[in-house]
Amino acid sequence: GSASIVYALAAWSILHATPATGRALWLCLMLAVAARVPLLLAEPTLSDDIYRYIWDGRLQRFGHNPYTSPPGDPALQHLHTEVTPRTPHPPLPTIYPPAAQWFFRGVAAVSESVFAFKLAFVVCDLLIVWLMLRWLARAGQSPWRVLWYAWNPLVLIEVAGSGHLDVLGARLRIWSFAALWTRRTR
């Protein structure tokens, strides 16, 4: 609640304040990055979905289909790791779409750790910040408005804290909006 109040005050001041220097904006963006670090290093507490992402990526690495291979399948016992017991809904196959599955497979090819998956999501999160900065510049808007996203407590908690894949869709949406703004319809 207090984070939301501080965020609302910061959002209001960004809209109504006189823009400071670009250097101050970069300092604020570095603070946004720094706010993600402790959450990135912490265990996910609000959701256990990230363990399913790890399982899905691992399955694909070993040539199995996550849409037909639930973690609770006894025939897949040999693929279990120390994080498999934390996978939600073990009797059910995955519900995540193909694009997310490609992402899971790519991250799992590098590392099958919670940290690696959360880091990959934070990288996508920071790409959103970069895309928004470019879009705001092209639209003639104040670059300070990017802080509405970069400082958003929900984004911090869900992306860096819990490692949610929603950031993948958000990144594609922002990319699409920016492309449409510049008349790049492909």
URDA-V85490 format. One record per helix or strand. SS is the DSSP state (H for helix, E for strand). FROM is the first residue (numbers start at 0). TO is the last residue. If there is no record, write none. Layout:
BEGIN
ss=SS from=FROM to=TO
ss=SS from=FROM to=TO
END
This chain:
BEGIN
ss=H from=1 to=15
ss=H from=21 to=40
ss=H from=48 to=60
ss=H from=73 to=78
ss=H from=83 to=85
ss=H from=97 to=109
ss=H from=113 to=137
ss=H from=142 to=149
ss=H from=152 to=160
ss=H from=165 to=180
END
